[in-house]
Amino acid sequence: MIKNFILISVFLFSSLYADEKALEKVSIQLKWFYQYQFAGILMAKEKGFFEKAGLDVTIKERVPKYNNIKQVIEGESEYGLADSVILRYRAEGYPVKVLATIFQHNAMVLISKKESGIVSPYEMRGKRISYQEGLDDSIITSTLNFAGLNKSDFIKMPMDFSHMDFVNGKVDVSEAYMSIEPYWMKQKYGIDVNVIDPKNYGIDFYGDLLFTTEEEINKHPQRAEAFKNATLEGWAYALQHKEEAIDIILEKYNTRDLNREQLIYEARVTQNLISTNYIPLGDVRKSRFKVLADLYAEHGVSKDSLDLAVENIIHDPSQKENIFEQYLYPIVWASGILLIVVTLLVYYNARLSYLVRTRTKELEEAKSDAESAAKSKSAFLANMSHEIRTPMNAILGFVEQLAKAEQDPLRQGMFKTIENSGQTLLTIINDILDISKIDTGKVELELRPLHLRSLFEEIHLLFDSSAQEKMITLSLHIEESVPNCSMLDSTRLKQVLSNLINNAIKFTQEDGHINLSIAYNAQAETLEIFVVDDGVGIAKENIDKIFQVFEQEDSSTTRRFGGTGLGLAISKRLVELMNGSISVQSTQGKGSKFYIKLPHLICENEVEIDEKSNVELDAGSLEGKVLIVEDNKTNQMLLSLILDEFSLEYEIANNGQEAVDMFSESRDYSVILMDENMPVMNGIEAVKHIREIEDENGYTTVPIIAVTANALDGDRERFIEAGMDGYIAKPYSEETIKKTLVHYMRN
């Protein structure tokens, strides 16, 4: 009996010892202090995912004075977290391997104080900028380079991790993490900040990457795979159980007096940086490292080393060792002359395949580069449009308000001049965007049944007053043979006719004549449109130039009449998109005749003519409360002035998060006017949260109107699809706001 008891005790003790020994001890070096940024790793430990994978993991906070990547390379920890800079270490010969991506987007941004007026890298010239130099300053320097800034164009300040230099005004702009510093600046110091996000300028690197060394993978391949899978399992749990993760961080890992509100804020931002709605958790791609390699090459790192690093930095456990290549030479020696012949044939085939692959890769890279350049160009033009429309909204809006109360005719004329100049600038911006979209093939026609007579009468009415101001007679002639309806893109046809008639008015002297004529060629089934003037005309040798981009008849034309030389180029390309043609006959000093020929597509159903309502819009009788969601103080003031005119009650939210919080507390809003590009939370995200609140509580849906400088093709549809009810593009007029409020507040 005693002997059996001893044997059982020894067996149980041995089993416990074996189980304990089975857990392999490893550690991971974090890139900063404990916070929600590392919630997935903390949950993998606390919820037993590491233990289930056979691992006893020690999680190490970073000591800022040490290089956390070098600590893994030098063996202080087996695993670590790093930014995209890990590629540079690989290119410089360090044997690092990426196991998985945690953050698909980098959290690093630049911040400035709200009152500084620094809202983009373009305002940073000559400013004091603080960022960490050396470990990975590529995101910051690339953002500055995007605005054309080199080191000599600003004052580089040492990085102060406490950010007190920024708080005390010793620096103008500071590197920050968007998931942390904007919150602390507001909550701890009462400082509102502008967040300048590199992603808005096409600079989007990986954020946190889980990495290890080649030595760890070679010695412990199964352990490396187990560590990666347990980490991803921990992140999946943390994202689905944010409150529980926050509770654990506060209870066990709160080394810096973190609070719940901060961690909730950080968790929300982290969710967006990980982007699991669009990309699988852990997904890592060679193509994104290739873009980063091109950037590092511009900063002096060897391109050959970078290309090699791109090929080898990602650990793929599915890759197998080629046994044939391993034993190739013994087989060749043993097989004799026959195998040599076979080897030569294989070599020839491999060489041919290599040449084909190389050429294919070059073509793919060239295509990728072209697509990347086109995307960068489109992103730049869209950003330029947005950045100009925002202040232009304030200029035109305040001019409109000032002109209403002005009695002096001279001052009224000045206000009208400012308004016309602003509208001219917007026309130039729209023309540049149009020609860019046409060049990249992004213009799609929307063919709809179009009542032709109504369209041409509308165009005539639109320009008749402008013609009369110059004492020019603008006549309209529509032949009886012209069909009532044709399938056309109304917007693009109006754009073409507006360009032609506007030019005719510009180049025709007082007491001149302009004739808009429309005919139908039944035999060819084409519409024929003529715009004829008796203006200055075009010299014969210059006729071919006028349809080219940025070209006018000659330089004196620009000096005398202005313009960019884009209108006719755009018109020609739009007409050709409609499978039509445009030509011109002109005699210098006698006038010009522009001729458009378009195919007539028969309408299946006759279009109904909209009857224009003559009812006067009266906003004075409106009642209700409006929520203005706008981060720009100037535009807040403008909307406030307009709503004061209508005697409407209103409140202001400075960003999307404030709007969601205010809606949660008080639902007595009749309309919400929502901007899109805002810090903390943008307009589309805010609408999503508001609609969720309405659905969860059975609330009546409040109308939400997008009021935004995002005014490109497709933006309206994007906002409507996101759950908004209407759309107003900046710059807007008081009349536009009034019509919108009357429509939604009365209905």
ABEGO torsion letter per residue (X at the ends): XAAAAAAAAAAAAAAAAAAAAABBBBBBBBABBBBAAAAAAAAAAAAGAAAAAGBBBBBBBBBAABBAAAAAAAGABABBBBBAAAAAAAAAGBBBBBABBABABBABBBBBBAAAGBABAAAABGBBBBBBBGABAAAAAAAAAAAGBBAAABBBBBBBAAGAAAAAGABABBBBBAAAAAAAAAAAAGBBBBBBBAAAAGBBBBBBBBBBBAAAAAABAAAAAAAAAAAAAAAAAAAABAAAAAAAAAAAABAAGBBAAAAAAAAAAAAAAAGAAABBBGBBBAAAAAAAAAAAAAAGBBAAAAAAAAAAABBBAABBBBAAAAAAAAAAAAAEAAAAAAAAAAAAAAAAAAAAAAAAAAAAAAAAAAAAAAAAAAAAAAAAAAAAAAAAAAAAAAAAAAAAABABAAAAAAAAAAAAAAAAAAAAAAAAAAAAAAAAGABBBBBBBBBAAAAAAAAAAAAAAAAAAAGBBBBBBBBAABBABBBBBAAAAAAAAAAAAAAAAAABBBGBBBBBBBBBBAAAGBBBBBBBBABAEBBAAAAAAAABBGBBABAAAAAAAEEAGAAAAAAAAAAAAAGBBBBBBBBBGAEBBBBBBBBBBBBABBBBBBBBBABBBBAAABBEBBBBBBABAAAAAAAAAAAAAAGBBBBBBABAAAAAAAAAABAABABBBBBABBBGBBAAAAAAAAAAAAAAAGBBBBBBBBBBABABBGAAAAAAAAGBABBBBOBBBAAAAAAAAAAAAAX
